[in-house]
Amino acid sequence: MSAFACVRDGGRTDVLAEAMFPATSDAVRSRSVITFTQIGTFLALVREGSVVRAAASLGLGRSTVSAHAKLVADDIGHQHFRRSNSARVLPTEAGLETYNRFRTLLAHATFCARFFRSGRATPTFTPILLPSGFPGSLLDRAVDRIAAQLAMQRPDICLLPTYVRDNPAAGDLGFTSGATGTLSAADRWLLIRAGRQNSDEAAGVGLDALADVKLHAPHLPADARARLSALATQAKTTVAWSDDTLAGVLAEIALTPGTAAIIPASLFNPSLVDEQFTVARVETTHLDPVLAVTGGAFPDIARLLRDAVQASLDQPSGVPFPVPQTRPLSLKYCRSFMVLYEEGNVGRAARRLSIVQPALTVQLHHIEAQAGCRLFDRSHQGLRATDRAAALHHLLRPLMARFSATLRHLRATADKRAMPIRIGMIPALDDESLMSQGFAAALHSWSRQHPDDVLRVMEGYSGTLMRWLQRGLVDFALVDRYVADPDLALEVIVEDTLAVVTSAASGLLPPGPVSLGQVPRLPLLLPSSRHGLRTLLMHSLGRHGLTLQPRIEVDSMAACLNLVKIGDCATILPTGSVNRSRHRRGLAIHEIKDPQIVRSVCLARARSKPYRDAETAFLVELRQAFASPALHTGQPLLPFLAAMPLAS
């Protein structure tokens, strides 16, 4: 098995050392690739319960929704969803926790954008307590509806959805199950069945109709659970209690004839039912769920919440009212503004953010356009913040602190070993090449210390690997070109000279090196222009007024060598790719001189991506392996590599 096959099938790995890529500040080092747009997509996917419905609600493509959800999972290190037998996606426990915290964060971000444009001086942040485990419920959506209403009437008040397992205390603003609040709404039990609705059930379901139905219920608040148990006893049926969400319960009853889900209407998420299910109200009894609103210091808001919930409950099957959405300022712009404000200088801010100065200047123009006002006065001495900039900084600082705290909490609870480390690599010739030997040595050294971490290798040309990096599909990559990209950090990890390679029996060239001027006159077999090696050759020859006209183009280096061995032609390869195998293959190596052509292999990563300890450790081993003198002298790097030549 080849070294790369070994890595793909059973390799283990950890992460790159922070020392390799020192960040300019804690804020830059810890920042995430997640955006508010992706957070909004994640929340919609949890609420809607399917990629199709989430895409339709957001006006996005299905692939975009899936990509956003995957990026969030990769960044945090959680598995947020599991698939049901239908096209539905069900949130895991980690997915629910992420929903709860992201919901608060996005509400905060949306408020900041709206509040700043209102021109008000002092915001008031008010937590509103909601039962955890019911994303997209009528209670959940009522908060959005009232937040939109307050934006018109009281733009200084921010409602922050906060999810709890127990009822709120008397002094808190929130919803409670049971008759402990001064404001109450008429809640009802809803029965959800798989299949078409009987015409007799259109007006409701009587208790006597429940006798032959096994009821399934998600985890409910204590008071609602007690009332449902009593209701089941009265109806002469049983309740199968689940620790799953409503989405999980619906997936269960869809596969089990003679069952139905039952839930308070206030905790029901209408998006989870489609033509596969029917919803009916259970007849009113003294055992109906009781919903109250505790007002705390905001009795007026409590009344608005009660009225909004009651209006939703009065709709057929609890259809939610549409809520207008406000777009928050992007996280990238928030970070850039904070650093510009703190540094007072575009150049220093650009260095701290690791981006080029013109790009930051463009961002500043966009930030001011979105803010609707001038934030800085420019002069040759730098930037002077206006009063509105000071107000925006005061508003955004708690938001960015909440964002960092949210990610710290979610990442701290993640099982990092469940997430493979994804590395992109340019193709290597075989297991004796410099690339394969260096990588295998790093992997061998690292895996002894990190046996529980998994490495996934993805091969591609450098241009493809760069795109994968930018899209978050790989964690880092080994590429054979150096590019100036403000979003990517590249560091040369190993250099190798190019050589003309011929069959040792061909007599095409005398032993020894060749000059660069001789290369265009040779019958060459070369990779196509999409290959990084061909690009390097063209640039090097072009600087000296030379051009190449290869006889045959073949992208595979192994195929090139096979043709060289049977034909009267030559190819050009990195010396390290064939140096160890030249005698076995019957090849002659003629290093290009006067001048040399040097190929640089770079370690590339996204500047904004935070790194796990396992990734950091692996990349340290990778750097040390490629710096080893033995790698460049043809000596065996590891005993197992010396004892057993690996087949190509």
C-alpha positions as CSV (number, residue, x, y, z in Angstrom):
1,M,0.0,0.0,0.0
2,S,1.3,3.4,-0.8
3,A,2.1,6.1,1.8
4,F,-0.8,8.2,0.6
5,A,-3.2,5.2,0.5
6,C,-2.0,4.5,4.0
7,V,-2.8,8.0,5.1
8,R,-6.3,7.9,3.5
9,D,-7.3,4.5,4.9
10,G,-5.8,4.3,8.3
11,G,-3.7,7.4,9.0
12,R,-4.0,9.4,12.2
13,T,-3.2,13.0,12.8
14,D,-3.2,16.2,15.0
15,V,-2.9,20.0,14.4
16,L,-0.3,22.6,13.4
17,A,1.7,24.6,16.0
18,E,0.7,28.1,16.6
19,A,4.4,29.0,16.4
20,M,4.3,28.3,12.7
21,F,1.8,31.0,12.0
22,P,2.0,33.6,14.8
23,A,-1.2,35.8,14.8
24,T,-0.9,39.5,15.4
25,S,-3.5,39.5,18.2
26,D,-5.7,37.3,20.2
27,A,-8.7,38.7,18.3
28,V,-7.3,37.7,15.0
29,R,-5.9,34.3,16.2
30,S,-9.3,33.2,17.7
31,R,-11.6,34.5,15.0
32,S,-13.8,32.1,13.2
33,V,-14.7,31.6,9.5
34,I,-18.4,31.6,10.5
35,T,-20.5,34.5,9.3
36,F,-23.9,35.9,10.5
37,T,-25.3,34.7,7.1
38,Q,-24.2,31.2,7.8
39,I,-25.6,31.4,11.4
40,G,-28.9,32.5,9.9
41,T,-28.8,29.6,7.5
42,F,-28.1,27.2,10.4
43,L,-31.0,28.5,12.4
44,A,-33.4,28.2,9.4
45,L,-32.3,24.6,8.9
46,V,-33.0,23.6,12.5
47,R,-36.4,25.4,12.4
48,E,-37.5,24.1,9.0
49,G,-36.2,20.6,9.5
50,S,-35.2,20.1,5.9
51,V,-32.7,21.5,3.4
52,V,-35.4,22.0,0.8
53,R,-37.6,24.1,3.1
54,A,-34.7,26.0,4.6
55,A,-33.5,26.9,1.1
56,A,-37.0,28.1,0.1
57,S,-37.4,30.2,3.2
58,L,-34.0,31.9,2.7
59,G,-34.1,32.2,-1.1
60,L,-30.9,30.2,-1.3
61,G,-29.8,27.1,-3.3
62,R,-29.9,23.7,-1.5
63,S,-26.2,23.2,-2.0
64,T,-25.6,26.6,-0.3
65,V,-27.7,25.6,2.7
66,S,-25.8,22.3,3.0
67,A,-22.4,24.1,2.6
68,H,-23.2,26.6,5.3
69,A,-24.3,23.9,7.8
70,K,-21.1,21.9,7.0
71,L,-18.9,25.0,7.6
72,V,-20.5,25.6,10.9
73,A,-20.0,22.0,12.0
74,D,-16.4,22.0,10.8
75,D,-15.6,25.2,12.6
76,I,-17.1,24.2,15.9
77,G,-16.4,20.5,15.8
78,H,-19.9,19.2,16.4
79,Q,-22.2,16.9,14.5
80,H,-25.3,19.1,14.5
81,F,-27.7,16.9,12.5
82,R,-28.7,13.3,11.8
83,R,-30.9,12.2,8.9
84,S,-34.2,10.5,9.3
85,N,-35.6,7.9,6.8
86,S,-37.4,10.8,5.0
87,A,-35.7,13.9,3.6
88,R,-35.7,15.5,7.1
89,V,-32.7,16.5,9.1
90,L,-33.0,16.1,12.9
91,P,-31.0,18.3,15.3
92,T,-28.7,16.4,17.7
93,E,-28.3,17.5,21.3
94,A,-25.3,19.5,20.1
95,G,-27.3,21.0,17.3
96,L,-30.0,22.2,19.8
97,E,-27.4,23.8,22.0
98,T,-25.8,25.5,19.0
99,Y,-29.3,26.7,17.9
100,N,-30.0,28.2,21.4
101,R,-26.7,30.1,21.5
102,F,-26.7,31.2,17.9
103,R,-30.3,32.4,18.3
104,T,-29.3,34.8,21.1
105,L,-26.2,35.9,19.1
106,L,-28.1,36.7,15.9
107,A,-30.9,38.6,17.8
108,H,-28.1,40.7,19.4
109,A,-26.4,41.4,16.0
110,T,-29.7,42.2,14.3
111,F,-30.6,44.7,17.0
112,C,-27.2,46.4,16.8
113,A,-27.7,47.2,13.1
114,R,-31.2,48.4,13.7
115,F,-30.5,50.4,16.8
116,F,-27.5,52.3,15.3
117,R,-29.5,53.5,12.4
118,S,-32.2,54.7,14.8
119,G,-29.9,57.3,16.3
120,R,-30.9,56.4,19.9
121,A,-28.3,56.9,22.7
122,T,-28.6,54.0,25.1
123,P,-29.8,50.4,24.3
124,T,-31.5,48.1,26.8
125,F,-30.8,44.4,26.6
126,T,-33.6,42.2,28.0
127,P,-33.3,38.4,28.2
128,I,-36.6,36.6,27.5
129,L,-36.7,33.1,28.8
130,L,-38.0,30.3,26.6
131,P,-38.3,26.5,27.1
132,S,-35.3,24.8,25.5
133,G,-35.8,22.0,23.0
134,F,-38.5,23.6,20.8
135,P,-36.9,25.5,17.9
136,G,-39.3,27.2,15.6
137,S,-42.2,26.9,18.0
138,L,-45.0,29.4,18.2
139,L,-43.3,30.8,21.3
140,D,-40.0,31.1,19.5
141,R,-41.6,32.9,16.6
142,A,-43.7,35.2,18.9
143,V,-40.4,36.7,20.2
144,D,-39.3,37.5,16.6
145,R,-42.7,39.1,16.0
146,I,-42.6,41.3,19.1
147,A,-38.9,42.2,18.4
148,A,-40.0,43.5,15.0
149,Q,-42.9,45.4,16.6
150,L,-40.6,47.0,19.2
151,A,-38.2,48.0,16.5
152,M,-40.9,50.5,15.4
153,Q,-42.2,51.5,18.8
154,R,-39.2,51.1,21.2
155,P,-36.0,50.7,19.1
156,D,-33.9,51.0,22.2
157,I,-35.1,47.6,23.6
158,C,-33.4,44.4,22.5
159,L,-35.1,41.1,23.3
160,L,-32.5,38.3,23.7
161,P,-34.0,34.8,23.4
162,T,-32.5,32.8,26.3
163,Y,-33.3,29.1,26.5
164,V,-33.8,27.3,29.9
165,R,-35.0,23.9,31.1
166,D,-37.0,25.2,34.1
167,N,-39.7,27.9,34.4
168,P,-38.4,31.5,34.8
169,A,-38.3,33.1,38.2
170,A,-41.1,35.5,39.1
171,G,-39.0,38.6,38.3
172,D,-37.9,37.4,34.8
173,L,-39.5,38.1,31.5
174,G,-40.5,34.9,29.8
175,F,-42.9,32.0,29.3
176,T,-43.9,29.5,32.0
177,S,-45.8,26.3,32.0
178,G,-48.3,26.4,34.8
179,A,-50.5,29.1,36.4
180,T,-47.8,31.1,38.0
181,G,-47.9,34.2,35.8
182,T,-50.4,37.1,35.9
183,L,-50.9,36.9,32.1
184,S,-52.1,33.7,30.5
185,A,-53.0,32.4,27.1
186,A,-55.4,29.6,26.2
187,D,-53.1,26.8,25.1
188,R,-54.4,23.5,23.6
189,W,-53.1,20.0,23.0
190,L,-52.4,19.2,19.3
191,L,-52.5,15.6,18.0
192,I,-50.2,14.9,15.0
193,R,-50.7,11.8,12.9
194,A,-49.0,10.3,9.9
195,G,-51.5,10.1,7.0
196,R,-54.5,12.0,5.8
197,Q,-57.0,13.6,8.2
198,N,-60.4,12.1,8.7
199,S,-63.2,14.5,7.9
200,D,-64.6,13.9,11.4
201,E,-61.4,15.2,13.0
202,A,-61.5,18.6,11.2
203,A,-63.3,20.2,14.2
204,G,-61.1,18.4,16.7
205,V,-60.4,15.0,18.3
206,G,-62.4,13.8,21.3
207,L,-60.8,11.9,24.2
208,D,-62.6,8.7,23.3
209,A,-60.8,8.7,19.9
210,L,-57.4,8.5,21.7
211,A,-58.2,5.1,23.4
212,D,-56.7,3.1,20.5
213,V,-53.8,5.4,19.8
214,K,-50.4,5.2,21.5
215,L,-49.2,8.7,22.2
216,H,-45.6,9.9,21.7
217,A,-44.4,13.1,23.3
218,P,-41.1,15.0,23.3
219,H,-39.5,16.2,26.5
220,L,-42.0,18.7,28.0
221,P,-41.9,21.1,30.9
222,A,-42.8,19.5,34.2
223,D,-46.4,21.0,34.5
224,A,-47.2,20.1,30.9
225,R,-45.9,16.6,31.4
226,A,-48.1,16.1,34.5
227,R,-51.2,17.3,32.7
228,L,-50.5,15.0,29.7
229,S,-50.1,12.0,31.9
230,A,-53.4,12.7,33.6
231,L,-55.1,13.3,30.2
232,A,-53.8,9.9,28.9
233,T,-55.1,8.2,31.9
234,Q,-58.5,9.8,31.4
235,A,-58.5,8.8,27.7
236,K,-57.4,5.2,28.6
237,T,-54.2,5.3,26.6
238,T,-50.5,5.5,27.3
239,V,-47.7,8.0,26.5
240,A,-44.3,7.0,25.3
241,W,-42.0,9.8,26.6
242,S,-39.0,10.7,24.5
243,D,-35.9,12.8,25.2
244,D,-35.9,13.7,21.5
245,T,-37.3,16.8,19.9
246,L,-40.6,17.1,18.2
247,A,-38.8,16.4,14.8
248,G,-37.4,13.2,16.2
249,V,-40.8,12.1,17.5
250,L,-42.5,12.8,14.2
251,A,-39.9,10.7,12.4
252,E,-40.8,7.9,14.8
253,I,-44.5,8.0,14.4
254,A,-44.2,8.2,10.6
255,L,-42.8,4.6,10.8
256,T,-45.1,3.2,13.5
257,P,-48.8,2.6,12.6
258,G,-51.4,3.3,15.3
259,T,-49.3,6.1,17.0
260,A,-49.6,9.9,17.2
261,A,-47.5,12.7,18.6
262,I,-49.1,15.1,21.1
263,I,-47.7,18.5,22.1
264,P,-49.0,21.8,23.5
265,A,-49.8,24.1,20.6
266,S,-47.5,26.8,22.0
267,L,-44.5,24.4,21.6
268,F,-45.5,23.2,18.1
269,N,-43.4,24.1,15.1
270,P,-45.7,24.2,12.0
271,S,-42.7,23.9,9.6
272,L,-42.2,20.3,10.7
273,V,-45.4,19.0,9.2
274,D,-46.2,18.6,5.5
275,E,-48.6,16.5,3.5
276,Q,-47.2,13.4,5.3
277,F,-48.9,14.5,8.5
278,T,-52.2,15.9,9.7
279,V,-52.7,18.1,12.8
280,A,-55.9,18.3,14.9
281,R,-56.8,19.9,18.2
282,V,-57.7,17.7,21.1
283,E,-61.0,18.6,22.7
284,T,-60.8,21.2,25.5
285,T,-60.6,19.8,29.1
286,H,-59.4,21.0,32.5
287,L,-56.2,19.2,31.6
288,D,-55.2,21.6,28.8
289,P,-51.7,22.9,29.0
290,V,-51.4,26.2,30.9
291,L,-49.2,29.0,29.4
292,A,-48.4,32.1,31.4
293,V,-46.2,35.1,30.7
294,T,-44.1,36.6,33.5
295,G,-43.4,40.3,33.0
296,G,-40.7,41.2,35.5
297,A,-39.8,44.8,34.9
298,F,-41.4,44.9,31.5
299,P,-45.2,44.3,32.0
300,D,-46.0,46.1,28.7
301,I,-43.7,43.7,26.8
302,A,-45.2,40.8,28.6
303,R,-48.7,41.8,27.4
304,L,-47.4,42.2,23.9
305,L,-46.0,38.7,24.1
306,R,-49.2,37.2,25.5
307,D,-51.2,38.8,22.7
308,A,-48.8,37.6,20.0
309,V,-48.9,34.0,21.2
310,Q,-52.7,34.1,21.6
311,A,-53.1,35.3,18.0
312,S,-50.9,32.5,16.8
313,L,-52.7,29.9,18.9
314,D,-56.1,31.1,17.4
315,Q,-54.9,30.3,13.9
316,P,-55.8,27.0,12.3
317,S,-53.0,24.5,13.3
318,G,-51.1,27.3,14.8
319,V,-49.9,28.9,11.6
320,P,-47.2,31.5,12.5
321,F,-47.3,35.1,11.3
322,P,-44.6,36.3,8.9
323,V,-41.9,38.4,10.5
324,P,-39.8,41.0,8.6
325,Q,-36.0,40.4,8.9
326,T,-33.2,42.9,9.4
327,R,-29.7,42.1,8.1
328,P,-26.9,42.6,10.7
329,L,-23.6,44.2,9.8
330,S,-21.3,41.4,8.6
331,L,-18.8,39.9,11.0
332,K,-15.9,40.8,8.7
333,Y,-16.9,44.4,8.8
334,C,-17.5,44.4,12.5
335,R,-13.9,43.1,13.1
336,S,-12.4,45.6,10.6
337,F,-14.3,48.5,12.2
338,M,-13.2,47.5,15.7
339,V,-9.5,47.3,14.7
340,L,-9.7,50.6,12.7
341,Y,-11.2,52.3,15.7
342,E,-8.6,51.0,18.1
343,E,-5.6,51.6,15.8
344,G,-6.6,55.0,14.3
345,N,-4.5,54.1,11.3
346,V,-5.4,52.1,8.2
347,G,-1.9,50.7,7.7
348,R,-1.6,49.4,11.3
349,A,-5.1,48.0,11.2
350,A,-4.4,46.2,7.9
351,R,-1.3,44.6,9.4
352,R,-3.2,43.5,12.5
353,L,-5.9,42.0,10.4
354,S,-3.4,40.4,8.0
355,I,-5.0,42.0,4.9
356,V,-3.6,44.5,2.3
357,Q,-4.3,48.2,3.0
358,P,-6.3,48.9,-0.2
359,A,-8.7,46.0,0.7
360,L,-9.2,47.5,4.1
361,T,-9.9,51.0,2.7
362,V,-12.6,49.5,0.4
363,Q,-14.1,47.7,3.5
364,L,-14.2,51.0,5.3
365,H,-16.2,52.6,2.5
366,H,-18.7,49.7,2.7
367,I,-18.9,49.9,6.5
368,E,-19.8,53.7,6.3
369,A,-22.3,53.0,3.5
370,Q,-24.1,50.4,5.6
371,A,-23.9,52.5,8.7
372,G,-25.4,55.5,6.8
373,C,-22.9,58.0,8.1
374,R,-19.3,59.1,8.2
375,L,-17.4,57.2,10.9
376,F,-13.8,58.6,10.5
377,D,-12.2,61.9,9.4
378,R,-9.2,61.2,7.3
379,S,-5.9,63.1,7.4
380,H,-2.2,62.5,6.8
381,Q,-1.9,61.7,10.5
382,G,-4.4,58.8,10.3
383,L,-8.1,58.3,11.2
384,R,-10.0,60.4,13.7
385,A,-13.1,58.7,15.0
386,T,-16.4,60.7,14.9
387,D,-19.0,60.6,17.6
388,R,-21.0,58.1,15.6
389,A,-17.9,55.8,15.4
390,A,-17.6,56.0,19.2
391,A,-21.3,55.0,19.5
392,L,-20.9,52.1,17.0
393,H,-17.8,50.9,18.9
394,H,-19.6,51.0,22.2
395,L,-22.4,49.0,20.6
396,L,-20.3,46.4,18.8
397,R,-17.9,45.6,21.6
398,P,-20.4,43.6,23.6
399,L,-21.6,41.8,20.4
400,M,-18.1,40.7,19.5
401,A,-17.5,39.6,23.1
402,R,-20.7,37.5,22.9
403,F,-19.6,36.0,19.6
404,S,-16.2,34.9,21.0
405,A,-17.8,33.6,24.2
406,T,-20.4,31.6,22.2
407,L,-17.8,29.9,20.1
408,R,-15.5,29.2,23.1
409,H,-18.4,27.5,24.8
410,L,-19.5,25.5,21.8
411,R,-16.0,24.4,20.9
412,A,-15.2,23.4,24.5
413,T,-18.0,20.9,24.4
414,A,-17.1,19.4,21.0
415,D,-15.6,16.0,20.6
416,K,-12.7,17.1,18.4
417,R,-11.7,13.5,17.6
418,A,-14.9,13.1,15.7
419,M,-13.7,15.7,13.1
420,P,-11.1,14.5,10.7
421,I,-8.2,16.8,9.8
422,R,-8.5,17.5,6.1
423,I,-5.3,18.2,4.2
424,G,-5.0,19.0,0.5
425,M,-1.9,17.9,-1.4
426,I,-0.5,18.2,-4.9
427,P,-0.1,14.7,-6.5
428,A,3.2,13.0,-5.7
429,L,5.0,10.7,-8.2
430,D,5.3,7.7,-5.9
431,D,6.2,6.6,-2.4
432,E,9.9,7.3,-2.9
433,S,9.4,10.9,-3.9
434,L,10.4,13.7,-1.6
435,M,6.7,14.7,-1.0
436,S,5.7,11.2,0.0
437,Q,8.7,10.5,2.1
438,G,8.4,13.8,4.0
439,F,4.7,13.4,4.5
440,A,5.0,9.8,5.7
441,A,7.7,10.7,8.2
442,A,5.6,13.5,9.7
443,L,2.6,11.2,9.9
444,H,4.6,8.4,11.5
445,S,6.0,10.7,14.2
446,W,2.8,12.4,14.9
447,S,0.5,9.3,15.0
448,R,2.5,7.8,17.9
449,Q,1.4,10.8,20.1
450,H,-2.1,11.2,18.6
451,P,-3.6,7.8,18.0
452,D,-7.2,8.9,18.2
453,D,-7.1,11.6,15.5
454,V,-7.9,11.0,11.9
455,L,-6.3,12.6,8.8
456,R,-8.1,12.8,5.5
457,V,-5.9,13.5,2.4
458,M,-7.5,15.1,-0.7
459,E,-5.3,15.4,-3.8
460,G,-5.6,18.2,-6.4
461,Y,-3.7,20.7,-8.4
462,S,-2.7,23.9,-6.6
463,G,-5.4,26.1,-8.1
464,T,-8.0,23.6,-7.0
465,L,-6.5,23.3,-3.5
466,M,-6.6,27.1,-3.1
467,R,-10.3,27.1,-4.0
468,W,-10.9,24.3,-1.5
469,L,-9.1,26.3,1.2
470,Q,-11.2,29.5,0.5
471,R,-14.4,27.4,0.7
472,G,-13.4,25.7,3.9
473,L,-13.3,22.2,2.3
474,V,-9.8,21.5,3.6
475,D,-8.0,22.7,6.7
476,F,-4.7,23.4,5.0
477,A,-2.9,22.4,1.9
478,L,0.6,21.7,0.4
479,V,0.8,23.6,-2.9
480,D,3.5,24.2,-5.4
481,R,3.0,27.9,-6.0
482,Y,3.2,31.1,-3.9
483,V,0.3,33.5,-4.4
484,A,-0.5,36.9,-2.8
485,D,-4.0,36.4,-1.3
486,P,-5.1,38.5,1.7
487,D,-7.3,35.6,2.9
488,L,-4.5,33.0,2.8
489,A,-1.3,32.6,4.6
490,L,1.5,30.7,2.8
491,E,4.8,29.6,4.1
492,V,7.5,27.8,2.1
493,I,8.1,24.4,3.6
494,V,10.5,22.8,1.2
495,E,12.3,23.8,-2.0
496,D,13.5,21.5,-4.8
497,T,15.3,22.2,-8.1
498,L,13.9,21.0,-11.5
499,A,15.8,18.6,-13.7
500,V,15.5,17.1,-17.2
501,V,14.8,13.4,-16.8
502,T,15.6,10.9,-19.6
503,S,16.0,7.2,-20.0
504,A,19.5,6.2,-18.9
505,A,19.8,4.1,-22.1
506,S,18.6,6.7,-24.5
507,G,21.8,8.7,-24.9
508,L,19.7,11.8,-25.5
509,L,22.0,13.9,-23.2
510,P,25.5,13.4,-21.9
511,P,25.8,12.9,-18.1
512,G,25.6,16.0,-16.0
513,P,23.5,19.1,-15.8
514,V,21.9,21.0,-18.7
515,S,21.6,24.8,-19.2
516,L,18.3,26.5,-19.3
517,G,18.9,27.5,-22.9
518,Q,19.2,23.8,-23.9
519,V,15.7,22.9,-22.6
520,P,13.5,24.3,-25.4
521,R,15.5,22.3,-28.0
522,L,14.7,18.9,-26.3
523,P,11.9,16.6,-27.4
524,L,9.8,17.2,-24.3
525,L,6.9,15.4,-22.7
526,L,5.3,17.9,-20.2
527,P,2.2,18.3,-18.1
528,S,-0.5,20.7,-19.4
529,S,-0.8,24.4,-18.4
530,R,-3.2,23.6,-15.5
531,H,-0.3,21.8,-13.7
532,G,1.7,24.0,-11.4
533,L,5.0,22.5,-12.8
534,R,4.2,23.7,-16.3
535,T,3.3,27.2,-15.0
536,L,6.7,27.4,-13.2
537,L,8.5,26.3,-16.3
538,M,6.8,28.9,-18.6
539,H,7.5,31.7,-16.2
540,S,11.1,30.8,-15.7
541,L,11.8,30.4,-19.5
542,G,9.8,33.5,-20.3
543,R,12.0,35.7,-18.1
544,H,14.9,34.7,-20.3
545,G,13.0,35.1,-23.6
546,L,12.6,31.4,-24.2
547,T,9.5,29.4,-25.1
548,L,8.4,25.8,-24.9
549,Q,6.8,23.6,-27.5
550,P,6.3,20.1,-25.9
551,R,5.9,17.2,-28.2
552,I,3.2,15.5,-25.9
553,E,1.2,16.8,-22.9
554,V,0.5,14.4,-20.1
555,D,-0.6,15.6,-16.6
556,S,0.4,12.4,-14.8
557,M,4.0,12.4,-13.7
558,A,4.0,8.6,-13.6
559,A,2.7,8.4,-17.2
560,C,5.4,10.8,-18.3
561,L,8.1,8.6,-16.9
562,N,6.7,5.5,-18.5
563,L,6.7,7.2,-21.9
564,V,10.2,8.5,-21.3
565,K,11.5,5.0,-20.6
566,I,10.1,3.6,-23.9
567,G,10.6,6.6,-26.2
568,D,13.3,9.0,-27.4
569,C,12.1,12.0,-25.3
570,A,12.6,13.7,-22.0
571,T,10.5,15.3,-19.3
572,I,11.1,17.8,-16.6
573,L,10.4,17.0,-12.9
574,P,11.5,18.1,-9.5
575,T,14.8,16.4,-8.6
576,G,13.4,15.1,-5.3
577,S,10.5,13.2,-7.0
578,V,12.8,10.8,-8.9
579,N,16.2,11.0,-7.0
580,R,15.5,8.0,-4.8
581,S,14.0,5.8,-7.6
582,R,16.3,6.7,-10.6
583,H,18.4,3.5,-10.5
584,R,15.3,1.3,-10.1
585,R,13.6,3.0,-12.9
586,G,16.6,3.2,-15.2
587,L,16.6,7.0,-15.4
588,A,19.2,9.7,-15.9
589,I,18.7,13.0,-14.0
590,H,20.2,16.2,-15.5
591,E,19.7,19.2,-13.2
592,I,18.8,22.5,-14.9
593,K,21.6,25.0,-14.3
594,D,22.5,28.5,-15.5
595,P,20.1,29.4,-13.9
596,Q,18.4,26.9,-11.7
597,I,14.6,26.6,-11.6
598,V,13.5,26.2,-8.0
599,R,10.1,24.8,-7.1
600,S,8.7,26.0,-3.7
601,V,6.2,23.8,-1.9
602,C,4.2,26.0,0.4
603,L,2.0,25.3,3.4
604,A,-1.2,27.2,2.8
605,R,-4.0,28.0,5.3
606,A,-6.9,30.4,5.7
607,R,-5.9,33.3,7.9
608,S,-9.2,33.4,9.7
609,K,-9.5,29.8,10.6
610,P,-8.8,28.8,14.2
611,Y,-6.7,25.7,14.6
612,R,-7.2,22.7,16.9
613,D,-4.3,21.3,18.9
614,A,-4.2,18.2,16.8
615,E,-3.8,20.2,13.5
616,T,-1.1,22.4,15.1
617,A,0.9,19.4,16.2
618,F,0.7,17.6,12.8
619,L,1.9,20.7,10.9
620,V,4.9,21.1,13.3
621,E,5.9,17.5,12.5
622,L,5.4,18.2,8.8
623,R,7.7,21.1,8.9
624,Q,10.3,19.2,10.8
625,A,10.2,16.3,8.4
626,F,10.7,18.4,5.3
627,A,13.6,20.3,7.0
628,S,15.4,17.0,7.8
629,P,18.8,16.7,6.0
630,A,18.1,13.0,5.5
631,L,15.2,13.8,3.2
632,H,17.4,15.7,0.8
633,T,20.4,13.2,0.8
634,G,18.4,10.1,-0.1
635,Q,18.9,8.5,3.4
636,P,16.0,6.6,4.9
637,L,13.9,8.8,7.2
638,L,12.3,6.0,9.2
639,P,13.2,2.4,9.8
640,F,10.0,1.1,8.3
641,L,10.5,3.1,5.1
642,A,14.1,1.7,4.8
643,A,13.1,-1.9,5.4
644,M,10.3,-2.1,2.9
645,P,10.2,-0.2,-0.4
646,L,6.7,0.9,-1.0
647,A,5.2,0.1,-4.4
648,S,4.0,2.9,-6.6
